[in-house]
Amino acid sequence: MNSVYRIIATAGAAAAVTLVAAGVAAAEDTEPPSSPLVEYIESWPPAPEWCNARWDPIENAIEDSIPPRYEPEFDAFDDWCEGDAD
C-alpha cells in the first residue's frame, strides 16, 4: 500500500511541476496587448515624404516628456512617420 501512495504522490508532483513550468513558459511568451490606437496607426498607408522632416523637431521637443503609459502610441506614430528613414 505504501508503494501506491508513493506512485500517486510522484505522479501528482510531476503533474504540478509540469503545470507550473507550462504556466511560466506561457507567461514569458506573451507580448503586452497592443492598444486599438497602435493597431490603427499600424494600419495606415505609408507616410508622406514630408512627414519625417516636419515630425523630427516636434519629436525632439516632446520625446522625453511622454508618459510611459502613452509611449507605445507615440512610438507607433514615430515609426509610421519616419518610415524607412529611421
JOHUTA-V19333 format. One record per pair of residues at least 6 apart in sequence whose ideal C-beta (glycine too) atoms are under 7 Angstrom apart, sorted by the first residue. I is the first residue (numbers start at 0). GAP is how many residues later the second one is. Records with the same first field share a line. If there is no record, write none. Layout:
BEGIN
I: GAP + GAP
END
This chain:
BEGIN
34: 37 + 38
36: 36
37: 34 + 35 + 38
40: 35 + 36 + 39
41: 34
43: 36
45: 37
46: 33 + 34 + 36
50: 30
51: 29 + 30 + 31 + 33
54: 26
58: 19
65: 8
78: 7
END
